[in-house]
Amino acid sequence: MRELVGLAKEKRFQEMGVPIYAVSTQAPHESRALQERLGDAVVLLSDPKGLAVRAYGVEDPGPVAPAGQTVLSRPATFYIDKRSDVRLRWTPDNYRRRPSAASVAESVSALR
């Protein structure tokens, strides 16, 4: 959550015209409070069946998903360009070690 809030506050994404999308495995009504906290800076998508989670290889096989969710996702950050090519992928082994919003912005800027 902290990582996503950091990305939402990172002004360089707006300056570069890079939209931020987040995928939640919760149903939309369960994610409403998170969307309100993030505001317009992030588009929060709902994936309760885990289609995107599986397609991008970030399913968390460990814990059992809560009722109403098919899968859980490991934390991941992707930069997907306008042609839908995955240009950068951060999938930390330890959920506590995630890239900072500033380092993600710098990496994305270098590719543009």
Secondary structure, 3 states (H helix, E strand, C coil): CHHHHHHHHCHHHHHHCCCEEEEECCCHHHHHHHHHHHHHHEEEEECCCCHHHHHCCCECCCCCCCCCCCCCECCCEEEECCCCCEEEEECCCCCCCCCCHHHHHHHHHHHC
